[in-house]
Amino acid sequence: MAERRFSRFKIVEKCFVDYENGSSEVTLQDISLKGAMVEFSMATPLNEGDGICLSFPLGHSDKYLQFNAEIKHADGKIAGMEFLETDLGTLFELHSLLKANTDTVEEINREYSLLTGA
């Protein structure tokens, strides 16, 4: 398995995935600036390489962060994905959320710089 370049953060939250044959409410298990892992209530209907859209609620507002992603692994009820397309505003919001949930702000800032070139 390839070495991860982006730190994962354990954030357990209900979110949604839309895929070719439907949509599901899932539980976010962890997230990074470049991907996430979710848990389905039943065995995942997804396979490696499938495209999906992950919608993640932002706090207690009606705002959702949305990520176009590709399934990198699916096993039982768990699916890991890589974010493919993320607009700068969404990436900034995710960066802010992750900074608020870590003691290693320098690391998350370095990872954000890698993605944005800033």
Buried (B, 14 or more C-beta within 10 A) or exposed (E): EEEEEBBBBEBEBEBBBBBEEEEBEBBBBBBBBBBBBBBBEEEBBBEEEBBBBBBBBBEEEEEEBBBBBBBBBBEEBBBBBBBEEBEEEBBEBBBEBBBEEEEEEEBBBEBBEEBEEE
